[in-house]
Amino acid sequence: MNRLVGRPAEIFVGKMFKMEIWEPLLTSMRVGEVAEFWCDAVHTGLYPIVSKGMRLIAQGKDPLEGQKHMCGMGNLFHYHSTGFPELDEIMRNPQPLIFIMELLQVRDPLSYHRESWMMEKDEKLQTVPILHMQGNALVRQKQFREAASKYKEAVLLLKTVQSREMPGDVDYINLGRMIVPLELNYCQCMLELEEYYEVIEHTTELLEKHKGNFKATYQRARAHAALCNEDEARRDFATVEKLDPKFKPFVQKELKILGENIRKMHNAVVSFRFVLPVPRLPVADISKWISPTSPPAINGTILFVLVFSTLLSCLSGLQSLTASQV
C-alpha cells in the first residue's frame, strides 16, 4: 500500500508500535531487501487499526479525525466499525496474514529530530536546557519567532513530564518553577513580535499559578498598554510599582507613552466625525399615519417603520458622501 501511495512508512524501533511483530521482522532484514512474512492470527489482531490509519493518510485525511479521546481499540468499540468492510471482517474473524516488506533505510537515532513522545523522562529533562540556550542565542540574533519556538518546545517537554507527577509533590512543584522562566522568555519574544493578545493570555495563566510575579505583571502591563487597554494597563503598572518601587521611573515613562497613545487615538476618532444630512419628516406627515384611537401596538409598529426608513436614508447619505470624498 505504501508503495502505491508513494510515501514509505516509518517505524521507530522500541517505541511499542501497534504491530509489534513488524519490529523483529524489519530488524532481521538488510537495506534494499524485499521479504515476505507469514504471520499467525495471534500477531495480526491490531492490523485493521493500523491499516485504517494508513488508508486515511493515503487519502490525505487525518487518521485521528472524528475519534474520541481514547485508545484505538476504544474507538473501534465506540463506532463498531473501521469504515472498511474487509478490515471489519478481519476484526470479527482474526486470521493469518502475509506481509511483503522492503527495507529502504536505517537511520541512526540521533540523525533526526526526536519528538517528545519518543523521549524518556531523563532525555526530556536533558533536552530542556539545550532548547533554552538555543532560544537565548536566537534572541541575541533578533530572531524572536524562532526563539519563541524553542522556548515553547521546552515548556511542552516540562509540562509532559509534570503531567506524570502528583500535584503538590516536590517534583511537580520544581517542574512548575522550571517552566516559569521559559514562559517569560516566550512572552518577551511575543512582545517583540507585537503578539499582544498572546502575551496577555500566557501571562494571565502564569499569574494565576504564581501570583505577584514581577516580570509577568510587567509584560502583561506592556501588552495592555500597546492595545490601549487603559484601565488594565494602569492596574498592572500600579502592581509593578508596588512589587518593586525602584521601578517607578520606568512605570512613569510607560504611563506617559500610554497617555500619549490614548490622546492620539481619541484625536483620530474625533477627526472622522462629520454631520450627515438626516431627512426629517414633518409632524403632519407622522400624525396622519398615527391615530389616537389606534391600539398602541399598531402605533409602535408604524413608528418603527418610520424610524427604520429614516436610518436607511442616513445610510444612503453616508454612501453618497463617501463616494464624493473618494
N, C-alpha and C positions, 0 to 999 in steps of 0.2 A: 504493500500500500504506500509506504513512504517513498519508494522509487517513482511511483506514478505521480505523487504529489510534487516530487522534486525537492523535498525537504527532509533530510535524514533525521531520525530520532536520536536524542542524546540521553545517555543513562549515566548517572553519577554512581559509581560502584560503592557499595557500603552504605547507601542512604535509604535502604529499605523501599525500593521501588515496588509497586503493587505486584508486578510479575516477577517475583523473587527468582524464579527458575531461570530467567533470562541472564542474570548476572554470571552464574557459573558457566552457562553456555558461551557467552561472549568472551569471558576471560580465558576460555580454552582455545580461542581462535587466533590466527595470525592476521596482521593487517593485509587487506586485499582478499582474504579468503571468503568464499561463499560456502555455507554449510546448511544442511537440512537436519532438523532435530524433531524426533517424535517425542511428545510429552504426554504422560499419563494424565487422566482426568483430575487426579489429586492436585496437580500443579496448574491447572487451567481455569480454576473456578472464578478468578477475577479478570479473566481475559475480556469478557464483554464490557466491563467498565473501561479498561484500557483502550479497547478498540473503539468504543463510542467516542472517547476524547480525541483520538487520532482522526476519526472521521469528521468530527465537528471542526477540528483545526484545518483539515483539508478543504472544508467548505468555507473557510475564512471566518468561522464563528468562534466565540469564546466557549471552551469546553465546560466552564463552570456556570454559564448563563442559565438563569432560572432555577439554580439549585438553592436549597435551603442551607443554613449554616450547620452542616453535619457531614459525616463521612460519606464516601461514595456509596457504600452498601446501604446506609441510611436513606439516601436519596432514592435508590432503587426501590426500597420497600415503600417509600412515600408515594412514588409515582407509578409503581407496579410495572414499569417498562423502561427499556433503554431508548425506545424510539426506533429501533431497528429489529424487525421480526426475527431475522436469523440469529441475532445476538440474544434475543429473548428466549429462543429455543435452546441455546447453549446454557442459559441460566437455569431453565427448567430441567434440562437433561444434560448434566455435565458429561463431557466426552473427551477422549484423547484428541490432541490437535498436532498438526505438523507445522513447524515454523521454519521458513527459509530466511537466513540472515546473512548479511555481508558486513564485515567489519571494515569500515572506511578509515578510521583514525583512532589513535590512542593518545590522549593528551596528558601532560603532567598536571597534577593537582594545583600547582602554583602558577600554571600558564594561563589561567583565565580568572576573571573576576568572580569570586565566590559570593553568592547571595547569602543573606542572613540565615535562611532555613538550612543551609548546608553547613553552617558552622556550629561547633560545640560551644558551651558556655565560656570556657577559657579562651578560645580563639576569638570570640566576640569581644571579650574584655581586653584582649591584647590589640585588637584592631581599632578600638575607640581612640586611644591616644595618637595613633598614626593618622587617623582621619582628622583629629583635632589639629595636629601640626600642619597637615596639608591645607586645611582651611585657613589657618593663620598665614601661611605662605601666600595663598591666593589673595587674601585681604591686602597684604603688603603690595601685591601687584595690581590692586584695584579691580580684581576680578570677583566682584561681590556675588554674582549669581552662582558661579562655580563654587565659591567658598561656602555659600549657604547650603548648597547641595551636600557638601562634605559634613557640615555640622548636623544637618538633618539626618543623614545616614547614621552618624554616630549616636544621635538621640534615639533613633529607632532600634539600634542594636541594644542600647542600655534598657530601653523600655521592654524589649523582648525578654531580656534576662530578668528584669524586675518582675515581670508578669508571672514568673515561676516561683517567686518568693512570697512568703506570708506577709501581708500588710502589717506594718508595725514592728516587724523583726529588724534587727540591726542591719542585715544585708539589704533589706528593702529600703530602709532609710538612707543608707550610704549610697545606694544606687541613685536614689532621688536627688541627693546632693551633687552627684557627678553630672546629672542631667542639666542642672541649673545653668552653669557657665556656658554650656553648649547651646542651650536655648537662647541665652542672652546674646551670644555671638551671632546666632541665626537672625535674631530680631534686629541687631545692629546692621547686618547686611541688608535686611529688608527695608530699613530706614534709608540706607544709601540708595536703594533701588526705587524709593518712593512707593513702596507697597505698604501703605499706612494701615489699611484695614487688617492686613495680615499681622502687622506688629501689634495692633490693639487686641486681636484675638489671642495671640500667643502670650502676650504679657499679662492679660487678664486671667488666663488659665493658670499662669505661673504664680500670680499674686494670690490666687485662691488657695494654693498649697503652701506658699511661702510669703505670708503677709509681711509687709514692711520692707520688701526687697528694694533697695535704693535704685539699682540700675533698671530694674523692670518698671518701676514707677516713673523714672525719668524718661525712659524710652516711650512709654505709653503717653506721657505728657507731650512729648515732641510730636508724636503721631497725631494726637488730637489737635495740637496747635497747627500742624500742617493742613489739617482738614477744616480748620476754623471752627472746631467744636469748642467754643469759648468756655462754657461752664465746666466741661470735663477737663479741659487743659488747665484752667486756673486751679481746679480742685487738686489735680495731680501735682502741679508745680508747688502748691502750698504744702503738700505732703513731702515733696522732695526737700523743701526748705526746712521742715521740721526734722526730717531724718538726718540732715547734715546742714547746720546753719552756715558753715563755711561756704556753702554752695549758693548763698543768697545773691551775689553779684551775677552769676550765670543765670539764675532764675529771673532776676530783674531784666536782664538782656533779652531772654526768651519772651517774657511778658510784653516787653516793648515792641518786639517784632510782631507778636500776636496782635497787639492793638493796632499797629500799622496795617497789617493784613486785613483785619476786620473793617477798618475805615475804607481801605481800597475797595473791598467787596461791597460795602454799603454805597459808596460813590458810584460804583459800576452799575448797581441796581437802580439808583436814582436816575442816572443818565439815560436809562432806557424807558423812563416814564414819559407818556405823552397822552394827550386828550383825544379820545375818539369821538366822532360825531354820533351821538346817541339820538336816534329818532324818538320824538315824543308824540304820543297820541293825545289829541285834545280831550278835555274832560267830557265834552259832549259825545265824542266817539265811544268812550268807555261806558258812559252812562246808558247809551242806547242798547248796549249789549247786556248790561246788568240790570235786573229788575228787582225792586224792593220786595216784591211778592214771591220771587223765585226762591226755592229751597237753598240753604247755604252751600250744599254740596255742588249744586249746578253753578252758582256764582263763583265758587272756588275753582271749578274746572275752567270756567271762562277766563278768570284772571290768570291761571296758569298758562293757558294757550296764548294770551296776550303777552305775558312776560317772556315766554319761550320765543315768540316771533320777534320780540324786541332784541333778545340775545342773538338770534340769527342775523338780524340787521347789523348789530355791532360787529359780529364776526366778519360779515361781508365788507363792512367799512374798514376793518383791520386789514383784510386781504388786499383791498384796493390801495390802501395807504402803503403797505409793504411793497406792492408792485410798483407804485410810483417812486418810492425811495430807491428801489433797485434800478 
